Amino acid sequence: MQIYGDHQSGNCYKVAWVLQHLNLPHQWIDVDILAGETQQPPFAALNPNAKIPLLVLDDGRCLSESNAIINYLAAATELLPSDPYLHAKVLQWQFFEQYSHEPYIATARFINRYLGLPEERRAEYASKQEGGHRALAVMEQQLRCSRYLVGEQLTLADISLYAYTHVAEEGGFDLAGYPQLCRWLEEIASQPNHLPMAAG
């Protein structure tokens, strides 16, 4: 299978982490979003939404959206519980990540890390801080009660939220006030087959 992505993107990093953790053979194809490569006809033909990551299976079928991709890759593994309630809890955290976490933390990081915090986007960057800290506080509260986000075992809920949380400081978020979150980050980083995010 082929993965189109950018190793410095949190959404792509989720996919790379799961591939590494599960030792899944694949071909990684780098895509430069700032150069507009996702807007070019060859890529847009594969994903009309023109976003990465994108999974292309051996038979040519495509799957987009990072959490959908990792759920497919991790089906029938320990990362995705078979118990219906625990499975739904993983999905709950993945929806939280996309709607309550990523729009603040990932966007602030993008403005700062990718764009260099241009003057015309400083107000937008500042406006993301409150929502980002609200999401981090929700995670901190849960991690006071359980080792991982869904009980005592690592799941895709953790991978989905680790991706942008572990680089949240690149978006201006100081994690020092979240001790359980910091403990959780260290635990995930110590996992076998852990994949560090590419530097750049």
Secondary structure, DSSP 8 states (H G I E B T S, - for coil): -EEEE-TTSHHHHHHHHHHHHTT---EEEE--TTTTGGGSHHHHHH-TT--S-EEE-TTS-EEESHHHHHHHHTTTSTTS-SSHHHHHHHHHHHHHIIIIIHHHHHHHHIIIIIT---GGGHHHHHHHHHHHHHHHHHHHHHHTT-SBTTBTS--HHHHHHHHHHTTGGGGT---TT-HHHHHHHHHHHTSTT-------
